[in-house]
């Protein structure tokens, strides 16, 4: 089953009154919006697409099939503007669903209607931060980076005016844990430092030049500038563009070839918000994490780095979540106990959830950018999916 693709070209022969054409256009507009809100039935047997995935039925994977089916229908009914969900367990696809919905890329001012499916890239936004986190682990294993406690300013000798004792205390680990202590405001009301990054001639200077508000390592404060710095540091340490390093060190070994990094106003790829990829490929990243860095028998990311990335260090203040190395953490109720999860989060409802105790990965894509209510709803849907897994 594939999502409906919308109306084809409509040809009008002869002449017609302008008022009639106007009514036709209004009708087509109304029908198009009605169609955009209609869900697509879940694909409980995902199609084999030659992308490396095999499939497993919900029952074989240990789910309650009826509960999972009903939940996917609820998720895709259009009210939360979810665009896709992929459920994977034990290394195989169990269910997926896509729908037509309203969406807006990070560098676009206007939303548009698009039919999403397995072959369609979606904005992953800050999921790219978690990708950068994995790459830091690879670079450390290769010896291109030395230690996580390396001071960040060691990579920026061209800014001697910034080398205060307070800033020199900020390390790579602090950037990975969103605990640099730098004064930074992102999201909500007031000036947004993340938006400023898109317009700066020298983007790395902006986060580095912010005053140190609290001691590094003591307080969680979400900071996209830290991810930008880590990507730039990867480029300096590896001697190649960080996008090329991501391709060769991570994506290609996973068989991921359809990836885009949206650029800022000068076309520079944005590591902190610009990632676009297919939901099935996002699930490959989740499976890599569940396999502690292995993919098809090959160690792509060190297992110790995966463990470190998923270990919560500070509470975030967002519901009951913690934060590791550019991965969010939490727990979900499963029968008579709580099972831990980790996740890559992206604005708008983009998620890669992994629950290691259940060997479960769930990917969700959506178009609810800046909507905290939907963000919480997406997280709740994941918890409900967990509840459909049998003992």
C-alpha positions in Angstrom: 0.0 0.0 0.0 1.3 3.4 -0.9 0.1 6.9 0.2 -2.1 8.7 -2.2 -0.2 11.2 -4.4 -2.8 13.8 -4.8 -4.5 15.1 -8.0 -2.8 14.8 -11.3 -2.8 17.6 -13.9 -6.3 18.8 -14.8 -6.8 20.0 -18.4 -9.7 22.3 -19.2 -10.8 22.3 -22.9 -12.3 25.4 -24.5 -13.3 28.6 -22.7 -15.1 29.0 -19.4 -16.3 31.9 -17.4 -13.8 33.3 -14.9 -16.3 32.8 -12.0 -16.6 29.1 -12.9 -12.8 28.7 -13.0 -12.6 30.4 -9.6 -15.1 28.0 -8.1 -13.2 25.1 -9.6 -10.0 26.3 -8.0 -11.6 26.8 -4.6 -13.1 23.3 -4.8 -9.7 21.7 -5.8 -8.1 23.7 -2.9 -10.7 22.3 -0.4 -10.3 18.8 -1.7 -6.5 18.9 -1.6 -6.7 20.0 2.1 -9.2 17.3 2.9 -7.0 14.8 1.3 -3.9 16.1 3.2 -5.7 15.3 6.4 -6.6 11.8 5.5 -4.4 9.1 7.0 -2.9 6.1 5.3 -3.5 2.7 6.9 -0.5 1.3 8.7 1.7 -1.1 6.6 1.9 -4.0 9.1 4.0 -5.9 6.5 6.5 -3.3 5.4 7.6 -3.6 1.7 11.0 -5.1 0.9 12.8 -2.2 -0.8 16.3 -3.5 -1.3 17.6 -1.1 1.5 19.0 -3.8 3.7 15.9 -4.3 5.8 14.1 -7.6 6.4 10.6 -7.8 8.0 8.9 -9.5 10.9 5.2 -9.7 11.6 4.0 -7.9 14.8 3.0 -11.3 16.3 6.4 -12.8 15.6 8.1 -9.7 17.0 6.2 -10.1 20.3 3.7 -7.3 19.9 0.0 -7.4 20.5 -1.0 -7.0 16.8 -4.5 -5.6 17.4 -3.3 -3.0 20.0 -0.3 -2.0 17.8 -2.6 -1.6 14.7 -5.1 0.5 16.6 -2.4 2.7 18.0 -0.8 3.3 14.6 -4.3 4.3 13.2 -4.7 6.7 16.1 -1.2 8.2 15.6 -1.8 8.8 11.9 -5.3 10.3 12.1 -3.9 13.7 11.2 -4.6 15.7 14.4 -1.0 15.8 15.5 0.3 16.2 11.9 2.4 13.1 12.2 3.9 12.1 8.8 5.4 8.7 9.4 6.2 6.0 12.0 8.5 3.0 11.7 8.6 0.2 14.2 11.6 -2.0 14.3 12.5 -4.9 16.6 15.2 -7.5 16.7 16.8 -6.0 13.6 13.7 -6.2 11.4 10.9 -3.9 10.4 7.6 -4.7 12.1 5.3 -1.9 10.9 5.4 1.4 9.2 2.8 4.0 8.2 3.0 7.3 6.2 0.5 10.0 5.3 0.2 13.1 3.4 0.6 16.2 5.5 1.7 19.8 5.8 5.4 20.3 6.2 8.1 23.1 6.2 11.8 22.6 5.7 14.1 24.4 8.1 15.1 27.0 5.5 11.6 27.6 4.2 9.1 30.3 5.3 6.0 28.5 4.0 4.5 25.1 4.7 3.5 22.8 1.8 1.5 19.6 1.4 3.6 16.5 0.7 2.8 12.8 0.4 5.4 11.0 2.6 6.5 7.4 2.2 9.5 5.1 2.6 11.5 6.7 -0.2 10.9 10.3 0.8 13.4 12.3 2.8 12.1 14.2 5.8 13.5 17.0 7.9 15.2 15.3 10.9 16.3 18.7 12.4 18.2 18.2 15.6 18.5 14.4 15.1 21.6 15.6 13.3 23.1 16.5 16.7 23.0 12.9 17.8 24.7 11.9 14.5 27.5 14.4 15.4 27.7 12.7 18.8 28.2 9.3 17.2 30.9 10.8 14.9 32.8 12.2 17.9 33.0 8.6 19.2 34.4 7.3 15.9 37.0 10.1 15.7 38.1 9.4 19.3 38.5 5.7 18.4 40.5 6.6 15.3 42.8 8.8 17.3 41.8 11.9 15.4 40.5 13.4 18.6 42.4 12.7 21.8 40.1 12.9 24.8 36.7 14.2 25.7 38.2 16.4 28.4 40.2 18.4 25.7 39.5 22.1 26.1 37.4 23.4 23.2 39.6 26.5 22.8 42.6 24.3 21.9 41.0 24.0 18.5 40.6 27.8 18.0 44.0 29.5 18.4 42.8 32.2 16.0 40.6 33.6 18.8 43.2 34.5 21.5 40.9 37.2 22.9 38.4 34.5 24.0 41.0 32.5 26.1 39.7 33.5 29.5 40.1 31.0 32.4 36.4 30.4 32.4 36.1 29.6 28.7 39.3 27.5 28.8 37.5 25.2 31.3 34.9 24.2 28.7 35.7 20.8 27.2 34.4 18.6 24.4 32.4 16.6 27.0 30.6 19.8 28.1 29.5 20.4 24.5 28.3 16.8 24.2 26.3 17.1 27.4 24.8 20.5 26.7 26.5 21.7 29.9 29.1 24.2 28.6 27.8 26.9 31.0 27.7 29.5 28.2 24.9 32.0 28.3 22.5 30.8 25.6 18.8 31.2 24.9 17.1 28.9 22.4 13.4 28.4 21.9 10.5 30.1 23.6 10.3 33.9 23.9 13.0 36.4 23.2 16.0 36.5 20.9 17.0 33.0 19.8 20.7 32.2 19.6 20.2 29.3 17.3 18.6 31.5 14.7 21.6 33.8 14.9 23.9 31.0 13.9 22.3 30.9 10.4 23.2 34.5 9.7 26.7 34.9 11.2 29.7 35.3 8.8 31.7 33.3 11.4 29.2 31.0 13.1 31.6 29.3 15.4 32.5 32.6 17.0 29.0 33.3 18.3 28.8 30.4 20.8 32.5 30.7 21.8 32.1 34.4 22.5 29.1 34.1 24.8 29.8 34.8 28.5 30.2 31.9 30.9 27.0 32.0 33.0 27.6 29.0 35.3 30.4 26.5 35.9 30.8 24.0 33.0 29.3 20.6 33.7 26.8 21.8 36.3 23.6 22.8 34.5 21.9 21.5 31.4 21.1 24.2 28.8 20.1 23.2 25.3 22.7 24.8 23.0 22.8 24.2 19.2 26.0 26.2 19.1 27.7 23.4 20.9 26.8 20.9 18.1 28.0 23.4 15.5 31.3 23.6 17.3 31.7 19.8 17.5 31.0 19.5 13.8 33.6 22.1 13.1 36.1 20.5 15.4 35.5 17.2 13.6 36.4 18.9 10.3 39.6 20.4 11.9 40.6 17.1 13.4 39.9 14.9 10.4 41.1 17.3 7.7 37.9 16.9 5.7 34.4 18.5 5.7 32.4 17.1 8.5 29.7 16.1 6.0 32.2 14.0 4.1 33.3 12.4 7.4 29.7 11.6 8.2 29.3 10.0 4.8 32.4 7.8 4.9 32.6 7.0 8.6 28.9 6.4 9.4 26.3 6.6 6.6 28.0 4.5 3.9 28.8 1.6 6.3 25.1 1.5 7.1 24.0 1.6 3.5 22.6 5.1 3.9 23.0 7.0 0.7 20.1 9.5 0.5 21.1 12.2 3.0 20.9 16.0 2.8 22.2 18.7 5.1 20.3 21.9 4.6 22.5 25.0 4.4 22.4 28.4 6.2 22.1 31.7 4.3 25.6 31.1 2.7 24.8 27.5 1.9 27.0 26.1 4.7 25.5 22.7 6.0 23.9 23.0 9.4 24.9 20.1 11.7 22.6 21.3 14.4 19.3 21.5 12.5 19.8 20.7 8.8 19.7 16.9 8.6 17.2 15.4 6.1 16.9 11.6 5.6 14.5 8.7 5.1 12.7 7.3 8.1 13.9 3.8 7.4 17.5 5.2 7.4 16.8 6.9 10.7 15.8 3.4 12.0 19.3 2.1 10.9 20.8 4.6 13.2 18.6 3.3 16.0 19.5 -0.2 15.2 23.2 0.7 15.3 22.8 2.1 18.8 20.8 -0.9 19.9 23.6 -3.1 18.6 26.1 -1.0 20.6 27.8 0.4 17.5 27.7 -2.8 15.3 26.1 -3.1 11.9 26.0 -6.5 10.2 29.0 -7.7 12.3 31.1 -4.6 11.7 31.9 -2.3 14.6 31.1 1.2 13.3 31.0 3.1 16.6 32.9 1.9 19.7 30.5 0.0 22.0 31.9 2.0 25.0 31.0 5.2 23.3 27.4 4.1 22.8 27.2 3.2 26.5 28.6 6.6 27.4 26.3 8.4 25.0 23.2 6.8 26.5 24.2 7.4 30.2 22.3 10.3 31.6 24.4 12.9 33.3 22.1 15.8 34.0 18.4 16.3 34.2 17.0 18.5 31.4 14.0 20.1 33.0 11.8 18.8 30.2 9.4 16.4 31.7 11.3 13.5 33.3 14.2 13.3 30.8 17.9 13.2 31.2 20.8 13.8 28.8 23.8 11.8 27.8 26.2 12.7 24.9 23.8 14.4 22.5 21.1 11.7 23.2 18.1 12.2 25.4 17.1 9.6 28.0 14.1 8.6 29.9 12.0 5.6 30.9 8.7 4.0 29.9 6.3 1.7 31.8 6.4 -1.9 30.5 4.1 -4.2 32.4 5.3 -4.2 36.0 8.6 -2.2 35.6 10.1 0.8 33.9 12.4 0.3 30.9 15.0 2.9 30.0 15.0 4.5 26.6 17.3 6.9 24.7 16.4 9.1 21.8 17.5 11.5 19.1 15.1 14.5 19.2 14.3 16.9 16.4 12.0 19.9 16.4 8.6 19.2 15.1 8.2 15.7 16.4 11.2 14.0 14.8 12.4 11.1 16.9 14.6 8.0 16.9 13.7 6.1 20.1 15.6 3.1 21.3 14.7 0.8 24.2 17.7 -1.5 24.7 15.9 -3.8 27.2 13.3 -4.5 24.6 15.6 -4.4 21.6 13.1 -1.9 20.1 13.5 1.1 17.8 10.7 3.5 16.9 11.1 6.4 14.4 8.5 9.1 14.2 8.4 12.1 11.8 6.0 15.0 11.9 5.5 18.6 10.9 4.6 20.2 14.3 7.5 22.6 14.4 7.7 24.6 17.6 4.7 22.8 19.1 5.6 21.6 22.6 2.2 20.0 23.0 2.7 17.7 20.0 6.3 17.0 21.2 4.9 15.6 24.4 2.2 13.7 22.4 4.9 12.1 20.2 6.7 11.0 23.4 3.5 9.6 24.8 2.9 7.6 21.6 6.2 5.9 22.0 5.4 4.9 25.5 2.1 3.5 24.2 4.0 1.5 21.6 6.2 0.1 24.3 3.1 -1.1 26.2 2.0 -3.2 23.2 5.1 -5.3 23.5 4.4 -8.7 25.2 6.4 -10.1 28.1 
